[in-house]
Amino acid sequence: MNDSSIHQHIESLVKEEERLYDAADERTLQPEERQRLDEINVQLDRYYDLLRQRRARREFGEDPGAAHMRPAGTVEGYLQ
């Protein structure tokens, strides 16, 4: 996966997230919509983490292609 495809995945997830938030402005979200928002947020965190890994590898002269998508539990466990 290259940076361009990662950005495309992020853009797709953000568009879906925006549609769900727009629906929330007009009515109450259904439980499955709220669950999907949670899933989207986790996926976004994982993709942003992947981009950070790739950038760090590039910065230190390593192969960015060796970066990998980390499990949700790992990414969600990071301290802010």
mmJSON file of the N, C-alpha and C atoms, coordinates in Angstrom:
{"data_MODEL":{"atom_site":{
"group_PDB":["ATOM","ATOM","ATOM","ATOM","ATOM","ATOM","ATOM","ATOM","ATOM","ATOM","ATOM","ATOM","ATOM","ATOM","ATOM","ATOM","ATOM","ATOM","ATOM","ATOM","ATOM","ATOM","ATOM","ATOM","ATOM","ATOM","ATOM","ATOM","ATOM","ATOM","ATOM","ATOM","ATOM","ATOM","ATOM","ATOM","ATOM","ATOM","ATOM","ATOM","ATOM","ATOM","ATOM","ATOM","ATOM","ATOM","ATOM","ATOM","ATOM","ATOM","ATOM","ATOM","ATOM","ATOM","ATOM","ATOM","ATOM","ATOM","ATOM","ATOM","ATOM","ATOM","ATOM","ATOM","ATOM","ATOM","ATOM","ATOM","ATOM","ATOM","ATOM","ATOM","ATOM","ATOM","ATOM","ATOM","ATOM","ATOM","ATOM","ATOM","ATOM","ATOM","ATOM","ATOM","ATOM","ATOM","ATOM","ATOM","ATOM","ATOM","ATOM","ATOM","ATOM","ATOM","ATOM","ATOM","ATOM","ATOM","ATOM","ATOM","ATOM","ATOM","ATOM","ATOM","ATOM","ATOM","ATOM","ATOM","ATOM","ATOM","ATOM","ATOM","ATOM","ATOM","ATOM","ATOM","ATOM","ATOM","ATOM","ATOM","ATOM","ATOM","ATOM","ATOM","ATOM","ATOM","ATOM","ATOM","ATOM","ATOM","ATOM","ATOM","ATOM","ATOM","ATOM","ATOM","ATOM","ATOM","ATOM","ATOM","ATOM","ATOM","ATOM","ATOM","ATOM","ATOM","ATOM","ATOM","ATOM","ATOM","ATOM","ATOM","ATOM","ATOM","ATOM","ATOM","ATOM","ATOM","ATOM","ATOM","ATOM","ATOM","ATOM","ATOM","ATOM","ATOM","ATOM","ATOM","ATOM","ATOM","ATOM","ATOM","ATOM","ATOM","ATOM","ATOM","ATOM","ATOM","ATOM","ATOM","ATOM","ATOM","ATOM","ATOM","ATOM","ATOM","ATOM","ATOM","ATOM","ATOM","ATOM","ATOM","ATOM","ATOM","ATOM","ATOM","ATOM","ATOM","ATOM","ATOM","ATOM","ATOM","ATOM","ATOM","ATOM","ATOM","ATOM","ATOM","ATOM","ATOM","ATOM","ATOM","ATOM","ATOM","ATOM","ATOM","ATOM","ATOM","ATOM","ATOM","ATOM","ATOM","ATOM","ATOM","ATOM","ATOM","ATOM","ATOM","ATOM","ATOM","ATOM","ATOM","ATOM","ATOM","ATOM","ATOM","ATOM","ATOM","ATOM","ATOM"],
"id":[1,2,3,4,5,6,7,8,9,10,11,12,13,14,15,16,17,18,19,20,21,22,23,24,25,26,27,28,29,30,31,32,33,34,35,36,37,38,39,40,41,42,43,44,45,46,47,48,49,50,51,52,53,54,55,56,57,58,59,60,61,62,63,64,65,66,67,68,69,70,71,72,73,74,75,76,77,78,79,80,81,82,83,84,85,86,87,88,89,90,91,92,93,94,95,96,97,98,99,100,101,102,103,104,105,106,107,108,109,110,111,112,113,114,115,116,117,118,119,120,121,122,123,124,125,126,127,128,129,130,131,132,133,134,135,136,137,138,139,140,141,142,143,144,145,146,147,148,149,150,151,152,153,154,155,156,157,158,159,160,161,162,163,164,165,166,167,168,169,170,171,172,173,174,175,176,177,178,179,180,181,182,183,184,185,186,187,188,189,190,191,192,193,194,195,196,197,198,199,200,201,202,203,204,205,206,207,208,209,210,211,212,213,214,215,216,217,218,219,220,221,222,223,224,225,226,227,228,229,230,231,232,233,234,235,236,237,238,239,240],
"type_symbol":["N","C","C","N","C","C","N","C","C","N","C","C","N","C","C","N","C","C","N","C","C","N","C","C","N","C","C","N","C","C","N","C","C","N","C","C","N","C","C","N","C","C","N","C","C","N","C","C","N","C","C","N","C","C","N","C","C","N","C","C","N","C","C","N","C","C","N","C","C","N","C","C","N","C","C","N","C","C","N","C","C","N","C","C","N","C","C","N","C","C","N","C","C","N","C","C","N","C","C","N","C","C","N","C","C","N","C","C","N","C","C","N","C","C","N","C","C","N","C","C","N","C","C","N","C","C","N","C","C","N","C","C","N","C","C","N","C","C","N","C","C","N","C","C","N","C","C","N","C","C","N","C","C","N","C","C","N","C","C","N","C","C","N","C","C","N","C","C","N","C","C","N","C","C","N","C","C","N","C","C","N","C","C","N","C","C","N","C","C","N","C","C","N","C","C","N","C","C","N","C","C","N","C","C","N","C","C","N","C","C","N","C","C","N","C","C","N","C","C","N","C","C","N","C","C","N","C","C","N","C","C","N","C","C","N","C","C","N","C","C"],
"label_atom_id":["N","CA","C","N","CA","C","N","CA","C","N","CA","C","N","CA","C","N","CA","C","N","CA","C","N","CA","C","N","CA","C","N","CA","C","N","CA","C","N","CA","C","N","CA","C","N","CA","C","N","CA","C","N","CA","C","N","CA","C","N","CA","C","N","CA","C","N","CA","C","N","CA","C","N","CA","C","N","CA","C","N","CA","C","N","CA","C","N","CA","C","N","CA","C","N","CA","C","N","CA","C","N","CA","C","N","CA","C","N","CA","C","N","CA","C","N","CA","C","N","CA","C","N","CA","C","N","CA","C","N","CA","C","N","CA","C","N","CA","C","N","CA","C","N","CA","C","N","CA","C","N","CA","C","N","CA","C","N","CA","C","N","CA","C","N","CA","C","N","CA","C","N","CA","C","N","CA","C","N","CA","C","N","CA","C","N","CA","C","N","CA","C","N","CA","C","N","CA","C","N","CA","C","N","CA","C","N","CA","C","N","CA","C","N","CA","C","N","CA","C","N","CA","C","N","CA","C","N","CA","C","N","CA","C","N","CA","C","N","CA","C","N","CA","C","N","CA","C","N","CA","C","N","CA","C","N","CA","C","N","CA","C","N","CA","C","N","CA","C","N","CA","C","N","CA","C","N","CA","C"],
"label_alt_id":[null,null,null,null,null,null,null,null,null,null,null,null,null,null,null,null,null,null,null,null,null,null,null,null,null,null,null,null,null,null,null,null,null,null,null,null,null,null,null,null,null,null,null,null,null,null,null,null,null,null,null,null,null,null,null,null,null,null,null,null,null,null,null,null,null,null,null,null,null,null,null,null,null,null,null,null,null,null,null,null,null,null,null,null,null,null,null,null,null,null,null,null,null,null,null,null,null,null,null,null,null,null,null,null,null,null,null,null,null,null,null,null,null,null,null,null,null,null,null,null,null,null,null,null,null,null,null,null,null,null,null,null,null,null,null,null,null,null,null,null,null,null,null,null,null,null,null,null,null,null,null,null,null,null,null,null,null,null,null,null,null,null,null,null,null,null,null,null,null,null,null,null,null,null,null,null,null,null,null,null,null,null,null,null,null,null,null,null,null,null,null,null,null,null,null,null,null,null,null,null,null,null,null,null,null,null,null,null,null,null,null,null,null,null,null,null,null,null,null,null,null,null,null,null,null,null,null,null,null,null,null,null,null,null,null,null,null,null,null,null],
"label_comp_id":["MET","MET","MET","ASN","ASN","ASN","ASP","ASP","ASP","SER","SER","SER","SER","SER","SER","ILE","ILE","ILE","HIS","HIS","HIS","GLN","GLN","GLN","HIS","HIS","HIS","ILE","ILE","ILE","GLU","GLU","GLU","SER","SER","SER","LEU","LEU","LEU","VAL","VAL","VAL","LYS","LYS","LYS","GLU","GLU","GLU","GLU","GLU","GLU","GLU","GLU","GLU","ARG","ARG","ARG","LEU","LEU","LEU","TYR","TYR","TYR","ASP","ASP","ASP","ALA","ALA","ALA","ALA","ALA","ALA","ASP","ASP","ASP","GLU","GLU","GLU","ARG","ARG","ARG","THR","THR","THR","LEU","LEU","LEU","GLN","GLN","GLN","PRO","PRO","PRO","GLU","GLU","GLU","GLU","GLU","GLU","ARG","ARG","ARG","GLN","GLN","GLN","ARG","ARG","ARG","LEU","LEU","LEU","ASP","ASP","ASP","GLU","GLU","GLU","ILE","ILE","ILE","ASN","ASN","ASN","VAL","VAL","VAL","GLN","GLN","GLN","LEU","LEU","LEU","ASP","ASP","ASP","ARG","ARG","ARG","TYR","TYR","TYR","TYR","TYR","TYR","ASP","ASP","ASP","LEU","LEU","LEU","LEU","LEU","LEU","ARG","ARG","ARG","GLN","GLN","GLN","ARG","ARG","ARG","ARG","ARG","ARG","ALA","ALA","ALA","ARG","ARG","ARG","ARG","ARG","ARG","GLU","GLU","GLU","PHE","PHE","PHE","GLY","GLY","GLY","GLU","GLU","GLU","ASP","ASP","ASP","PRO","PRO","PRO","GLY","GLY","GLY","ALA","ALA","ALA","ALA","ALA","ALA","HIS","HIS","HIS","MET","MET","MET","ARG","ARG","ARG","PRO","PRO","PRO","ALA","ALA","ALA","GLY","GLY","GLY","THR","THR","THR","VAL","VAL","VAL","GLU","GLU","GLU","GLY","GLY","GLY","TYR","TYR","TYR","LEU","LEU","LEU","GLN","GLN","GLN"],
"label_asym_id":["A","A","A","A","A","A","A","A","A","A","A","A","A","A","A","A","A","A","A","A","A","A","A","A","A","A","A","A","A","A","A","A","A","A","A","A","A","A","A","A","A","A","A","A","A","A","A","A","A","A","A","A","A","A","A","A","A","A","A","A","A","A","A","A","A","A","A","A","A","A","A","A","A","A","A","A","A","A","A","A","A","A","A","A","A","A","A","A","A","A","A","A","A","A","A","A","A","A","A","A","A","A","A","A","A","A","A","A","A","A","A","A","A","A","A","A","A","A","A","A","A","A","A","A","A","A","A","A","A","A","A","A","A","A","A","A","A","A","A","A","A","A","A","A","A","A","A","A","A","A","A","A","A","A","A","A","A","A","A","A","A","A","A","A","A","A","A","A","A","A","A","A","A","A","A","A","A","A","A","A","A","A","A","A","A","A","A","A","A","A","A","A","A","A","A","A","A","A","A","A","A","A","A","A","A","A","A","A","A","A","A","A","A","A","A","A","A","A","A","A","A","A","A","A","A","A","A","A","A","A","A","A","A","A","A","A","A","A","A","A"],
"label_entity_id":["1","1","1","1","1","1","1","1","1","1","1","1","1","1","1","1","1","1","1","1","1","1","1","1","1","1","1","1","1","1","1","1","1","1","1","1","1","1","1","1","1","1","1","1","1","1","1","1","1","1","1","1","1","1","1","1","1","1","1","1","1","1","1","1","1","1","1","1","1","1","1","1","1","1","1","1","1","1","1","1","1","1","1","1","1","1","1","1","1","1","1","1","1","1","1","1","1","1","1","1","1","1","1","1","1","1","1","1","1","1","1","1","1","1","1","1","1","1","1","1","1","1","1","1","1","1","1","1","1","1","1","1","1","1","1","1","1","1","1","1","1","1","1","1","1","1","1","1","1","1","1","1","1","1","1","1","1","1","1","1","1","1","1","1","1","1","1","1","1","1","1","1","1","1","1","1","1","1","1","1","1","1","1","1","1","1","1","1","1","1","1","1","1","1","1","1","1","1","1","1","1","1","1","1","1","1","1","1","1","1","1","1","1","1","1","1","1","1","1","1","1","1","1","1","1","1","1","1","1","1","1","1","1","1","1","1","1","1","1","1"],
"label_seq_id":[1,1,1,2,2,2,3,3,3,4,4,4,5,5,5,6,6,6,7,7,7,8,8,8,9,9,9,10,10,10,11,11,11,12,12,12,13,13,13,14,14,14,15,15,15,16,16,16,17,17,17,18,18,18,19,19,19,20,20,20,21,21,21,22,22,22,23,23,23,24,24,24,25,25,25,26,26,26,27,27,27,28,28,28,29,29,29,30,30,30,31,31,31,32,32,32,33,33,33,34,34,34,35,35,35,36,36,36,37,37,37,38,38,38,39,39,39,40,40,40,41,41,41,42,42,42,43,43,43,44,44,44,45,45,45,46,46,46,47,47,47,48,48,48,49,49,49,50,50,50,51,51,51,52,52,52,53,53,53,54,54,54,55,55,55,56,56,56,57,57,57,58,58,58,59,59,59,60,60,60,61,61,61,62,62,62,63,63,63,64,64,64,65,65,65,66,66,66,67,67,67,68,68,68,69,69,69,70,70,70,71,71,71,72,72,72,73,73,73,74,74,74,75,75,75,76,76,76,77,77,77,78,78,78,79,79,79,80,80,80],
"pdbx_PDB_ins_code":[null,null,null,null,null,null,null,null,null,null,null,null,null,null,null,null,null,null,null,null,null,null,null,null,null,null,null,null,null,null,null,null,null,null,null,null,null,null,null,null,null,null,null,null,null,null,null,null,null,null,null,null,null,null,null,null,null,null,null,null,null,null,null,null,null,null,null,null,null,null,null,null,null,null,null,null,null,null,null,null,null,null,null,null,null,null,null,null,null,null,null,null,null,null,null,null,null,null,null,null,null,null,null,null,null,null,null,null,null,null,null,null,null,null,null,null,null,null,null,null,null,null,null,null,null,null,null,null,null,null,null,null,null,null,null,null,null,null,null,null,null,null,null,null,null,null,null,null,null,null,null,null,null,null,null,null,null,null,null,null,null,null,null,null,null,null,null,null,null,null,null,null,null,null,null,null,null,null,null,null,null,null,null,null,null,null,null,null,null,null,null,null,null,null,null,null,null,null,null,null,null,null,null,null,null,null,null,null,null,null,null,null,null,null,null,null,null,null,null,null,null,null,null,null,null,null,null,null,null,null,null,null,null,null,null,null,null,null,null,null],
"Cartn_x":[0.85,0.0,0.904,0.634,1.44,0.685,1.375,0.771,-0.517,-0.524,-1.7,-2.917,-2.74,-3.886,-4.321,-3.377,-3.73,-4.574,-4.149,-4.92,-6.311,-6.425,-7.733,-8.646,-8.089,-8.883,-9.338,-8.437,-8.78,-9.893,-9.767,-10.786,-12.14,-12.138,-13.382,-14.034,-13.231,-13.756,-14.279,-13.561,-13.991,-15.316,-15.486,-16.761,-17.908,-17.673,-18.708,-19.021,-17.983,-18.163,-19.0,-18.698,-19.445,-20.919,-21.179,-22.573,-23.324,-22.662,-23.309,-23.543,-22.577,-22.765,-23.854,-23.935,-25.01,-26.371,-26.454,-27.699,-28.033,-27.012,-27.224,-27.778,-27.463,-27.998,-29.499,-29.957,-31.36,-32.214,-31.592,-32.326,-31.359,-31.883,-31.048,-30.452,-29.18,-28.534,-29.056,-29.184,-29.552,-28.332,-28.547,-27.417,-26.367,-26.804,-25.833,-25.043,-25.648,-24.925,-23.891,-24.252,-23.309,-22.148,-22.464,-21.416,-20.49,-21.073,-20.251,-19.342,-19.819,-18.974,-17.787,-18.045,-16.958,-15.938,-16.426,-15.533,-14.705,-15.35,-14.655,-13.538,-13.821,-12.807,-11.598,-11.833,-10.732,-9.932,-10.624,-9.93,-9.104,-9.671,-8.912,-7.645,-7.762,-6.578,-5.529,-5.967,-5.029,-4.346,-5.106,-4.502,-3.555,-3.93,-3.021,-1.745,-1.873,-0.7,0.196,-0.405,0.37,1.126,0.462,1.148,2.327,2.129,3.225,4.392,4.082,5.148,5.927,5.197,5.848,6.736,6.234,7.016,8.271,8.136,9.293,10.33,9.89,10.827,11.551,10.807,11.402,12.429,12.079,12.968,14.296,14.264,15.478,16.089,15.718,16.326,15.912,14.818,14.318,13.217,12.839,11.804,10.425,9.699,8.361,7.395,7.705,6.855,6.873,7.832,7.906,6.958,6.366,5.392,4.16,3.484,2.302,1.174,-0.04,-1.222,-1.23,-1.218,-1.208,-2.636,-2.756,-4.092,-4.78,-6.091,-6.866,-6.543,-6.398,-6.102,-4.795,-3.832,-2.535,-2.665,-3.269,-3.394,-4.309,-5.387,-6.324,-5.755,-4.706,-4.1,-3.046,-2.715,-1.698,-2.205,-1.298,-1.637,-1.615,-2.517,-2.576,-1.608],
"Cartn_y":[-1.163,0.0,1.237,2.17,3.385,4.554,5.681,6.841,7.286,7.249,7.687,6.826,5.529,4.659,4.808,5.063,5.304,6.568,7.622,8.872,8.655,7.843,7.559,6.85,5.894,5.202,6.186,7.064,8.057,8.968,9.455,10.342,9.648,8.391,7.629,7.487,7.18,7.045,8.378,9.458,10.783,11.165,10.86,11.161,10.389,9.122,8.324,8.87,9.255,9.832,11.115,11.962,13.211,12.937,11.917,11.573,11.157,10.379,9.943,11.115,12.018,13.19,14.112,14.229,15.026,14.424,13.103,12.428,12.679,12.748,12.988,14.389,15.328,16.682,16.708,15.791,15.773,14.859,13.87,12.906,12.203,11.384,10.598,9.427,9.188,8.059,6.744,5.801,4.447,3.777,2.763,2.089,1.573,1.049,0.558,1.701,2.883,4.032,4.516,4.52,4.917,3.914,2.643,1.616,1.82,2.157,2.394,3.596,4.644,5.801,5.395,4.547,4.059,3.278,2.424,1.64,2.551,3.569,4.514,5.21,5.641,6.335,5.446,4.177,3.249,3.063,2.898,2.717,3.959,5.137,6.364,6.408,6.058,6.032,5.069,3.919,2.918,3.42,4.067,4.586,5.748,6.638,7.736,7.197,6.17,5.531,4.954,4.325,3.758,4.854,5.976,7.096,7.594,7.703,8.148,7.167,5.884,4.879,5.038,5.208,5.332,6.57,7.677,8.917,8.764,8.141,7.947,7.049,5.986,5.094,5.849,6.638,7.422,8.39,9.048,10.034,9.412,8.172,7.512,6.57,6.766,6.02,4.562,4.223,2.856,2.745,1.52,1.25,1.534,2.531,2.81,1.656,0.833,-0.311,-1.374,-1.287,-2.253,-1.89,-0.703,-0.309,-1.193,-1.413,-2.274,-1.687,-2.076,-1.637,-2.364,-1.592,-2.193,-2.55,-3.513,-3.881,-2.707,-2.715,-1.638,-1.477,-2.576,-2.506,-1.799,-1.953,-1.298,0.204,0.569,1.984,2.713,2.082,2.731,2.827,2.072,2.103,3.171,3.908,4.954,6.069,6.629,7.775,9.023,9.932,11.188,12.181],
"Cartn_z":[0.0,0.0,0.0,-0.893,-0.95,-0.313,-0.161,0.497,-0.195,-1.512,-2.262,-1.943,-1.907,-1.617,-0.155,0.731,2.133,2.239,1.538,1.548,0.96,-0.075,-0.669,0.334,1.073,2.098,3.166,3.582,4.599,4.083,2.86,2.29,2.21,1.831,1.747,3.12,4.122,5.478,6.007,5.717,6.179,5.525,4.255,3.578,4.208,4.501,5.152,6.538,7.263,8.585,8.503,7.526,7.352,7.037,6.198,5.888,7.151,7.98,9.217,10.165,10.269,11.135,10.579,9.265,8.668,8.999,8.943,9.306,10.77,11.602,13.029,13.277,12.381,12.527,12.256,11.404,11.012,11.886,12.506,13.318,14.257,15.113,16.017,15.254,15.463,14.797,15.341,14.453,14.835,15.473,16.294,16.938,15.945,14.819,13.829,13.187,13.072,12.548,13.563,14.817,15.876,15.936,15.789,15.775,14.579,13.424,12.234,12.443,13.091,13.39,14.252,15.232,16.076,15.255,14.352,13.49,12.579,12.039,11.159,11.934,13.151,13.953,14.217,14.485,14.72,13.43,12.315,11.039,10.682,10.919,10.652,11.499,12.769,13.633,13.086,12.589,12.068,10.796,9.917,8.678,8.96,9.883,10.226,10.872,11.687,12.278,11.186,10.198,9.092,8.34,8.089,7.429,8.266,9.585,10.458,10.425,10.422,10.326,9.03,7.924,6.613,6.557,7.081,7.083,7.938,9.091,9.975,9.301,8.659,7.962,6.846,6.114,5.02,5.576,6.683,7.313,7.743,8.166,8.646,7.613,6.346,5.261,5.179,5.81,5.758,4.707,4.407,3.409,3.987,3.446,3.961,3.702,2.703,2.399,3.486,4.391,5.487,6.637,6.571,7.593,7.441,8.534,8.476,9.326,8.953,9.685,11.028,12.094,13.429,13.851,14.758,15.246,15.933,15.878,16.482,17.958,18.676,20.103,20.402,19.525,19.704,19.475,18.37,18.001,18.979,19.376,20.293,21.699,21.995,23.317,23.503,22.427,22.533,23.436,24.206,25.045,24.194,24.466,23.716,24.286],
"occupancy":[1.0,1.0,1.0,1.0,1.0,1.0,1.0,1.0,1.0,1.0,1.0,1.0,1.0,1.0,1.0,1.0,1.0,1.0,1.0,1.0,1.0,1.0,1.0,1.0,1.0,1.0,1.0,1.0,1.0,1.0,1.0,1.0,1.0,1.0,1.0,1.0,1.0,1.0,1.0,1.0,1.0,1.0,1.0,1.0,1.0,1.0,1.0,1.0,1.0,1.0,1.0,1.0,1.0,1.0,1.0,1.0,1.0,1.0,1.0,1.0,1.0,1.0,1.0,1.0,1.0,1.0,1.0,1.0,1.0,1.0,1.0,1.0,1.0,1.0,1.0,1.0,1.0,1.0,1.0,1.0,1.0,1.0,1.0,1.0,1.0,1.0,1.0,1.0,1.0,1.0,1.0,1.0,1.0,1.0,1.0,1.0,1.0,1.0,1.0,1.0,1.0,1.0,1.0,1.0,1.0,1.0,1.0,1.0,1.0,1.0,1.0,1.0,1.0,1.0,1.0,1.0,1.0,1.0,1.0,1.0,1.0,1.0,1.0,1.0,1.0,1.0,1.0,1.0,1.0,1.0,1.0,1.0,1.0,1.0,1.0,1.0,1.0,1.0,1.0,1.0,1.0,1.0,1.0,1.0,1.0,1.0,1.0,1.0,1.0,1.0,1.0,1.0,1.0,1.0,1.0,1.0,1.0,1.0,1.0,1.0,1.0,1.0,1.0,1.0,1.0,1.0,1.0,1.0,1.0,1.0,1.0,1.0,1.0,1.0,1.0,1.0,1.0,1.0,1.0,1.0,1.0,1.0,1.0,1.0,1.0,1.0,1.0,1.0,1.0,1.0,1.0,1.0,1.0,1.0,1.0,1.0,1.0,1.0,1.0,1.0,1.0,1.0,1.0,1.0,1.0,1.0,1.0,1.0,1.0,1.0,1.0,1.0,1.0,1.0,1.0,1.0,1.0,1.0,1.0,1.0,1.0,1.0,1.0,1.0,1.0,1.0,1.0,1.0,1.0,1.0,1.0,1.0,1.0,1.0,1.0,1.0,1.0,1.0,1.0,1.0],
"B_iso_or_equiv":[0.0,0.0,0.0,0.0,0.0,0.0,0.0,0.0,0.0,0.0,0.0,0.0,0.0,0.0,0.0,0.0,0.0,0.0,0.0,0.0,0.0,0.0,0.0,0.0,0.0,0.0,0.0,0.0,0.0,0.0,0.0,0.0,0.0,0.0,0.0,0.0,0.0,0.0,0.0,0.0,0.0,0.0,0.0,0.0,0.0,0.0,0.0,0.0,0.0,0.0,0.0,0.0,0.0,0.0,0.0,0.0,0.0,0.0,0.0,0.0,0.0,0.0,0.0,0.0,0.0,0.0,0.0,0.0,0.0,0.0,0.0,0.0,0.0,0.0,0.0,0.0,0.0,0.0,0.0,0.0,0.0,0.0,0.0,0.0,0.0,0.0,0.0,0.0,0.0,0.0,0.0,0.0,0.0,0.0,0.0,0.0,0.0,0.0,0.0,0.0,0.0,0.0,0.0,0.0,0.0,0.0,0.0,0.0,0.0,0.0,0.0,0.0,0.0,0.0,0.0,0.0,0.0,0.0,0.0,0.0,0.0,0.0,0.0,0.0,0.0,0.0,0.0,0.0,0.0,0.0,0.0,0.0,0.0,0.0,0.0,0.0,0.0,0.0,0.0,0.0,0.0,0.0,0.0,0.0,0.0,0.0,0.0,0.0,0.0,0.0,0.0,0.0,0.0,0.0,0.0,0.0,0.0,0.0,0.0,0.0,0.0,0.0,0.0,0.0,0.0,0.0,0.0,0.0,0.0,0.0,0.0,0.0,0.0,0.0,0.0,0.0,0.0,0.0,0.0,0.0,0.0,0.0,0.0,0.0,0.0,0.0,0.0,0.0,0.0,0.0,0.0,0.0,0.0,0.0,0.0,0.0,0.0,0.0,0.0,0.0,0.0,0.0,0.0,0.0,0.0,0.0,0.0,0.0,0.0,0.0,0.0,0.0,0.0,0.0,0.0,0.0,0.0,0.0,0.0,0.0,0.0,0.0,0.0,0.0,0.0,0.0,0.0,0.0,0.0,0.0,0.0,0.0,0.0,0.0,0.0,0.0,0.0,0.0,0.0,0.0],
"pdbx_formal_charge":[null,null,null,null,null,null,null,null,null,null,null,null,null,null,null,null,null,null,null,null,null,null,null,null,null,null,null,null,null,null,null,null,null,null,null,null,null,null,null,null,null,null,null,null,null,null,null,null,null,null,null,null,null,null,null,null,null,null,null,null,null,null,null,null,null,null,null,null,null,null,null,null,null,null,null,null,null,null,null,null,null,null,null,null,null,null,null,null,null,null,null,null,null,null,null,null,null,null,null,null,null,null,null,null,null,null,null,null,null,null,null,null,null,null,null,null,null,null,null,null,null,null,null,null,null,null,null,null,null,null,null,null,null,null,null,null,null,null,null,null,null,null,null,null,null,null,null,null,null,null,null,null,null,null,null,null,null,null,null,null,null,null,null,null,null,null,null,null,null,null,null,null,null,null,null,null,null,null,null,null,null,null,null,null,null,null,null,null,null,null,null,null,null,null,null,null,null,null,null,null,null,null,null,null,null,null,null,null,null,null,null,null,null,null,null,null,null,null,null,null,null,null,null,null,null,null,null,null,null,null,null,null,null,null,null,null,null,null,null,null],
"auth_seq_id":[1,1,1,2,2,2,3,3,3,4,4,4,5,5,5,6,6,6,7,7,7,8,8,8,9,9,9,10,10,10,11,11,11,12,12,12,13,13,13,14,14,14,15,15,15,16,16,16,17,17,17,18,18,18,19,19,19,20,20,20,21,21,21,22,22,22,23,23,23,24,24,24,25,25,25,26,26,26,27,27,27,28,28,28,29,29,29,30,30,30,31,31,31,32,32,32,33,33,33,34,34,34,35,35,35,36,36,36,37,37,37,38,38,38,39,39,39,40,40,40,41,41,41,42,42,42,43,43,43,44,44,44,45,45,45,46,46,46,47,47,47,48,48,48,49,49,49,50,50,50,51,51,51,52,52,52,53,53,53,54,54,54,55,55,55,56,56,56,57,57,57,58,58,58,59,59,59,60,60,60,61,61,61,62,62,62,63,63,63,64,64,64,65,65,65,66,66,66,67,67,67,68,68,68,69,69,69,70,70,70,71,71,71,72,72,72,73,73,73,74,74,74,75,75,75,76,76,76,77,77,77,78,78,78,79,79,79,80,80,80],
"auth_comp_id":["MET","MET","MET","ASN","ASN","ASN","ASP","ASP","ASP","SER","SER","SER","SER","SER","SER","ILE","ILE","ILE","HIS","HIS","HIS","GLN","GLN","GLN","HIS","HIS","HIS","ILE","ILE","ILE","GLU","GLU","GLU","SER","SER","SER","LEU","LEU","LEU","VAL","VAL","VAL","LYS","LYS","LYS","GLU","GLU","GLU","GLU","GLU","GLU","GLU","GLU","GLU","ARG","ARG","ARG","LEU","LEU","LEU","TYR","TYR","TYR","ASP","ASP","ASP","ALA","ALA","ALA","ALA","ALA","ALA","ASP","ASP","ASP","GLU","GLU","GLU","ARG","ARG","ARG","THR","THR","THR","LEU","LEU","LEU","GLN","GLN","GLN","PRO","PRO","PRO","GLU","GLU","GLU","GLU","GLU","GLU","ARG","ARG","ARG","GLN","GLN","GLN","ARG","ARG","ARG","LEU","LEU","LEU","ASP","ASP","ASP","GLU","GLU","GLU","ILE","ILE","ILE","ASN","ASN","ASN","VAL","VAL","VAL","GLN","GLN","GLN","LEU","LEU","LEU","ASP","ASP","ASP","ARG","ARG","ARG","TYR","TYR","TYR","TYR","TYR","TYR","ASP","ASP","ASP","LEU","LEU","LEU","LEU","LEU","LEU","ARG","ARG","ARG","GLN","GLN","GLN","ARG","ARG","ARG","ARG","ARG","ARG","ALA","ALA","ALA","ARG","ARG","ARG","ARG","ARG","ARG","GLU","GLU","GLU","PHE","PHE","PHE","GLY","GLY","GLY","GLU","GLU","GLU","ASP","ASP","ASP","PRO","PRO","PRO","GLY","GLY","GLY","ALA","ALA","ALA","ALA","ALA","ALA","HIS","HIS","HIS","MET","MET","MET","ARG","ARG","ARG","PRO","PRO","PRO","ALA","ALA","ALA","GLY","GLY","GLY","THR","THR","THR","VAL","VAL","VAL","GLU","GLU","GLU","GLY","GLY","GLY","TYR","TYR","TYR","LEU","LEU","LEU","GLN","GLN","GLN"],
"auth_asym_id":["A","A","A","A","A","A","A","A","A","A","A","A","A","A","A","A","A","A","A","A","A","A","A","A","A","A","A","A","A","A","A","A","A","A","A","A","A","A","A","A","A","A","A","A","A","A","A","A","A","A","A","A","A","A","A","A","A","A","A","A","A","A","A","A","A","A","A","A","A","A","A","A","A","A","A","A","A","A","A","A","A","A","A","A","A","A","A","A","A","A","A","A","A","A","A","A","A","A","A","A","A","A","A","A","A","A","A","A","A","A","A","A","A","A","A","A","A","A","A","A","A","A","A","A","A","A","A","A","A","A","A","A","A","A","A","A","A","A","A","A","A","A","A","A","A","A","A","A","A","A","A","A","A","A","A","A","A","A","A","A","A","A","A","A","A","A","A","A","A","A","A","A","A","A","A","A","A","A","A","A","A","A","A","A","A","A","A","A","A","A","A","A","A","A","A","A","A","A","A","A","A","A","A","A","A","A","A","A","A","A","A","A","A","A","A","A","A","A","A","A","A","A","A","A","A","A","A","A","A","A","A","A","A","A","A","A","A","A","A","A"],
"auth_atom_id":["N","CA","C","N","CA","C","N","CA","C","N","CA","C","N","CA","C","N","CA","C","N","CA","C","N","CA","C","N","CA","C","N","CA","C","N","CA","C","N","CA","C","N","CA","C","N","CA","C","N","CA","C","N","CA","C","N","CA","C","N","CA","C","N","CA","C","N","CA","C","N","CA","C","N","CA","C","N","CA","C","N","CA","C","N","CA","C","N","CA","C","N","CA","C","N","CA","C","N","CA","C","N","CA","C","N","CA","C","N","CA","C","N","CA","C","N","CA","C","N","CA","C","N","CA","C","N","CA","C","N","CA","C","N","CA","C","N","CA","C","N","CA","C","N","CA","C","N","CA","C","N","CA","C","N","CA","C","N","CA","C","N","CA","C","N","CA","C","N","CA","C","N","CA","C","N","CA","C","N","CA","C","N","CA","C","N","CA","C","N","CA","C","N","CA","C","N","CA","C","N","CA","C","N","CA","C","N","CA","C","N","CA","C","N","CA","C","N","CA","C","N","CA","C","N","CA","C","N","CA","C","N","CA","C","N","CA","C","N","CA","C","N","CA","C","N","CA","C","N","CA","C","N","CA","C","N","CA","C","N","CA","C","N","CA","C","N","CA","C","N","CA","C","N","CA","C","N","CA","C"],
"pdbx_PDB_model_num":[1,1,1,1,1,1,1,1,1,1,1,1,1,1,1,1,1,1,1,1,1,1,1,1,1,1,1,1,1,1,1,1,1,1,1,1,1,1,1,1,1,1,1,1,1,1,1,1,1,1,1,1,1,1,1,1,1,1,1,1,1,1,1,1,1,1,1,1,1,1,1,1,1,1,1,1,1,1,1,1,1,1,1,1,1,1,1,1,1,1,1,1,1,1,1,1,1,1,1,1,1,1,1,1,1,1,1,1,1,1,1,1,1,1,1,1,1,1,1,1,1,1,1,1,1,1,1,1,1,1,1,1,1,1,1,1,1,1,1,1,1,1,1,1,1,1,1,1,1,1,1,1,1,1,1,1,1,1,1,1,1,1,1,1,1,1,1,1,1,1,1,1,1,1,1,1,1,1,1,1,1,1,1,1,1,1,1,1,1,1,1,1,1,1,1,1,1,1,1,1,1,1,1,1,1,1,1,1,1,1,1,1,1,1,1,1,1,1,1,1,1,1,1,1,1,1,1,1,1,1,1,1,1,1,1,1,1,1,1,1]
}}}
